[in-house]
Every structure is written in C-alpha cells, then in structure tokens.
C-alpha cells in the first residue's frame, strides 16, 4: 500500500503495524565522503565513500542510513539493486521520522 508523501523517493510498504518506508537511492561509489547531493530521476542522489566491491558499498550504505535515521542496522534492508547504482532500501521507521530527516538535508533544499 502506498501513502502519498512530498518526497518522490519515499513510499510505504506493508500494513500497520509492520509497515516500512522504502527509499529509492541513486549511488555514486568511491567518493571522498558520504553525502546527499540532490536528486536523480526521482531518487535520492548520494555520493558514497566506499568501493563497489564485494558488497562493501551496500554495507557502508546500510550503516550510513541506520546512523542517519537513528535505527539499528538490522532495521535497514536492501530490497533491490545489490549490484547496481539504483537501489531500494526498506527502513523499519516511521514515515514522519524519515521525512523529517530528509527535510534537514541542505542539498535537497530549493
């Protein structure tokens, strides 16, 4: 079930109380630092300070998302895009919390 949100990269999946937030992310690995840089085709554009080798980028992105959203890594799951730049992550956190986090990102401000 999808719930409308003001962020094109977010949607909900599942039904309460097991509802999760799905985030679409476009990743550029091998950056100097991990940071949000804007949008790419409706997805959150992110530079990632990890190489795309042996799952290192996915592990680094899971850890970064968990830290940014204040949830344990076990609540962040890769749904699609294990070997591609476009990824979908499921986060077991309230939509309001994820939206609030996005609204604090300077790179996403107009």
N, C-alpha and C positions, 0 to 999 in steps of 0.2 A: 504494500500500500504506500503510495507516495503522498507526502504532505507538501503543500506549497511553501516555498521559502524564498527569501530575497536573494539568496546565493545560488547561482546556477550550478555550482559544483557540489551542492548538497542535496540529499534526499533521505527519506526514511525507508527502512526495510523491516518487514515483520509487523506483528501486532503487539500491543501492550500486554503484559509487562516486559516482553522480550524484544521490544523494538530497538533497532540500532540505527545509527547515522552512517550513510555511505558517502564517502568523499572521493570525487574524481580529481586525480592529480596528474599533471604532466611533469616529468622529472628530467633534469639535465644533470647527469652524474659528473664526477671528477671536478667539482667546483672547489674554490678555496675555502668557502664556508657554506653551511646550510642556511638557506634563507628563501622566503617567499619573494618572488619578483613580479608577480602580476597574474595575468590570465592567458590561457592558450586554448582557444576553441571550447570555451565553457568550462574548462578545468582550471584548477589552481596550478599556477606555474611555479615550480620550485627548483632551485639550484641545490644540489646535494653534494656534500663533502665526503663522498665515498665512491670507490670504483665499482663499475657494473660487473664484478667478478664473483663467482661462486655464492651469489645471494647476499654479498656484503652491502650492496645498495639497499636492498629490501630490508635487511636487518637494521641498517642505520636509519632508514625512513620510519620503520616501526618504532624504534626507540625515540626518535625525534618527535613524532606525533604524540606518543604517550606522554612525553615530558611536557610538550606544549599544552596538551589538553588536561594534564593533571590526572591521568588514569594509569593503571598498571599496564605494562606491555601485553599482558595476557588478554586485555580487552580491546586490542587493536589487531585486526586480522586482514591479510591481503586476500581479496576476492578474485581479482583479475589482473593480468599484466605482469606476471612474475618475471618475464624476460623482455618486456617492452618498456618504452618510456611512458606510455599512458597506463595508469594504474587506478584500481578502485580499492579503497580500503573501507572496512567496516569498523566503526568505533562504538563500543558499548558506553555511550554517554548521552545525556540529554541534548536534544537539538538546540535548545536555548543556550547551553554552555558552548557548543561548537560555534554557533552563530556569533555569540559574544566574543569568542576568541578571534574569529575572522574579522570582526568589526574593529579590533585593536591593531590590525596589521597595516602599517603605514603604506606598504606597496599596493594595497587594494583600495586606498582612499582616492577619491576623484580630485 
